[in-house]
């Protein structure tokens, strides 16, 4: 998560070692008389060294041997300028060694003597370039600083984010904020997609319900149509039977009605004659009543037919009026178009033309033409429906007239038979 590559800041331990090495080269250590702690306080400094000698004697009595570690001269000669180690190298060191250093920092120990090979420019006698200095003993402040540095190193090992720079932390925090904003936007987008999917599912369910209702209604209409066709077929069969019966009464030569054969008077009994007369009278009365009803229905149909004809005449007149109005509007539109064409021709010279007004006029004319076309279509559909109704009424009237004629023929035949008898 944390970038500890090349751009990482050097550890505090390396900085402390660098400061210690530069301080030892610049000031010569705490054994020099130029130290700020030793100036004017020589007796106190002597007491500190004596305290260190007593501690070293106690350690020798306890059996702890201290060895003086010296660095090779070539290492000091090559590393005249200190290069700090990165934090990754410091953290990769042996933790047991750091723990041992922390434990040993509580006791005074001999630090390695740093040899400084410097050229003495002030000496004129040509002394040697590398002069050995006496071993340097670390002071109490240096010990405290080394203990503090070891603690800081342990803190860095436990929490590596301490050594991260403020710029890297700010960049990481900004990146986290951007990722959180992207996550929130993605979540909102997913919620919107899920809501849209739910709406689509609900709409599909509604469409399926409507389709099922339409299927049921269509099936009911088909059943009703089949029933109507069956009734029409039965009615046509009955009508054919009635026509055949009527045709049997008509002569083949077409000379009128067929009169029944005359029976001899002696073969007919009086009771039979009386019953037949009564039956014939009842039948004639029923036929007359039926003829009156049919005449009444015929009159009603004729009145409806006359009304329908008047309505169709009115429709035709209104249709003609609409057509004339539409023709007038078309002529006006043509005139307007011609005027506009002339105005456009004249506008080639003068550019000050109110095009918005012309466009609005064109839109109004277009909408009016659309409305008139819709109205004409509606009137035409109504006219066709009325024509169909008129034809149906005429067919009904013809059927009733034919039925009335057949009834009249049957009644006349019955009356003639009764007269002849």
Phi, psi and omega in degrees: 000315181267136181274110181242041182271236189283326186278011183280146182286149179294152183288164181290329181296317179295322178295321180293319179295321179296316180295323179293318181292318180292324179294322180291325178286324184282318187256343180085011176091182180280351179279355180277152178281351180277356180296144182290335181281333184267351182287123178072013182215055185289327181291321179294321179295321178296323178294324179295317180294323178296321178298321179293321178297320179295320178295321179293324176295321178296320179293323178294322177296321180288349177098012179265121180261132179252133179248142178271121182262123179248141177272148179292148182296326183294329178295320180288324180292325180282321184261057176292330176249126187281135175247118183290145176277144177289166183293328181296320178291324179293319179290332182280359179289168183291121180293331179295324179294320179293322177295320179295322178294323179293320179292321182282345180291342179285338179253146178289134180221165181271120178275156179296137181282123180273122180264129181245115178264100181240151180270120180278102180284339182280337183278132180260355184275359179069049178292168182292149183291322180253108181251129181282130177263157178293154181300135182264133179258127181293145179272178182292323179294323177294323177295316178298320179294320179294321177296318179296320179295321178295320177296319179296323179295317178297322178295320178295323178293322179287321182230093184291345183288350180293325184277002179283143181284161181293325179295317178296319179296319179294319178296319178295319178296319177296320178296320178296319178297318179298317180294322177295319178296318177297321179296317179296318179296320178295320178296318177297320180296319178296319178298318178296320179295319178295319178297318178296321178296318178298319178296319178296320179296317179297318178296321177296320177297317178297318180296321179294321177297316179296321178296320178296318178297319178296322178297315179298317180295320178295320178296320178295319178296320179295320178296317178297321178296318178298319178297318179296318178297320178297317179295320179297319179297316178297318180296320178294324176296316178296320179296321177296319177298317179296321179295321178296319178298320179292321180293332177294329180282340181272141179289155178293328181283350180078032182259034177108201184272155178272121177272139179294155180295138184281130181268152175290145184289333182288335183278350183257126179278163181291320180297318179296323179293318180295314180295320179293323177296316179296316180297320180292323178295317178296320180294318178296322178296318179295320179294321177296318178297319179293323178295321177297317179298318180294322177297318178298315178297324178295318177299317178299317179296321178295320177296317177297321179295320178296318178298319179296321178295319176298318180296318178295323177297317177298320179296318180296318178296317178295322178297317177297320178297317178297320180295319177297318178297318179295320178298318177299316179296321179295319177297318178299318179296320177297317177299316179298318179296319177297317178299318179295321178298317177297319179296323178295320177298319179287335181285349176297330177273314181254124185272352183277088181230135180275086182289330180296322179294319178296319179296320177296319177297318178297319178298317179297316179296321179296317178295321179295320178295321177297317179297316179296322178295319177297318179296319178297319178297319178297316179295322178295319178296319177296321179297317178297319179297319179294323177297319177297318178297320179296316178297322179295318179296321178297320177298317177298319180296317179297319178296320179293321178297318178295322178293320178297319179296319178296321178294320178297320179296318179294321179293320178296321178296321179294319179294321178295320178296320180292322179294318181293326179289000000 
